[in-house]
């Protein structure tokens, strides 16, 4: 799947997730595209470093600390992108989980429609 299609799917997932969760707001679809791009960059550049630095805590928590890292990345994206707000850590954590589910569903639908 090419990068352009993944960004469009991710931005649509960001927009849908913001519609579902009460304390998450995306002002328009352009902001959702920026959120998708920023999250892709942060997940590609910052997340591996954070995971490496927190290996002991991640092992002790049986991997649950990775959810904290995901929420922190969402909160960082909240500060970086105008038009995207998250109502705190717990909503960032919930946003991360819901976003993953919606992105997976949309990518599955995209793959099925390409086969037809």
N, C-alpha and C positions, 0 to 999 in steps of 0.2 A: 504494500500500500504506500503510495507516495506521500511525501511530507505535507504537501498542500491539502490533500484529502484528510490527513490526520489532524491538521490544525483546524479545518472547517468542522470536522466531527467534534473535536475537543471544545471549540468555541460554542457550538450548539449545545453540547453537554453542560458547559458552564452556564449558559443562558437558562436552560431547563432546570438545572439544579438551583439556581438563584430564584426561579419562580416557585419551586417547591418549598424551600426553606425560608422561614419568616425573617430571620436576622441576617440574611445575605442579600445584597442588592447589586445588580448590574444595571447601569443606566440605559445602555443600548447595545446593539450587536457589535459595534466597533470596539467598545470596552471589553466585550466577551472575547473578541479575537485577540486583543492585547493581553488579557488574562491568560488565554491559552498559550500564547507565545512566551510570556514571562514564566508561566509554570513549566513549560517545556525546557526553557533555558535553566531555570533554577533546579529542576529535577535532573538535568543533564550535567550541570557543573557543580552545584553546591551539595546536592543530596549525597553523592558518593563520598565526599569529604566528611560530611556529618555522620554518615553510617560508619565510616572507618574510625572516626574519633570516638564513637559511642559503642563500639563492639562489646565491651564488658557489660554495660548497662543493658544492651539489647539481648545479650545471652542470658543475663540474670532475669530479665522480664519475659523470656521465651519469645522474643521478637515483637512484643507489644510496644516497645519504645519506638519502633519504626512509625507507629501511628502518631506519636508525638512529633517526630521529625516531619511527617507529612503536614500536620497541623501548623507547625512553625513555618514551613514553606508557604502555605496558604496565607498565613498572617503577613509574611514578608511581601507576598504578591499584593496583598491588600494595601500595604504602604506604598508600593511602587506604581500601581495603576490607578489613575483617576477614574472615577465612575464605578469602582468595585469596592464594596465595603462588606466586612464580616463582623458580626456582633460579638466576637471574643473567641477564646481558645476552643470551647466546646462546640461552637458552631463551625469553627474551622475544621475540627475533627470530623464532625458530621458531614460537612461539605465535602471533605476528602473522600469519605466512604461512599456517599451518594454519587459523587462525580465519577468515581471508579465504576460503579454499577451502570450508570447511564452511558458512559463512554463505551463500556464493553457491549452493551445492548445495541448501541448505534453502529459500532464497528461490525458486529455480527449481521445486522440488517444490511449494511453496506456491502459486505462480502456476498450475501445471498442475492442481492439485486444485481451485482456484477456477473454472477454465474448465469442468470436468466437471460 
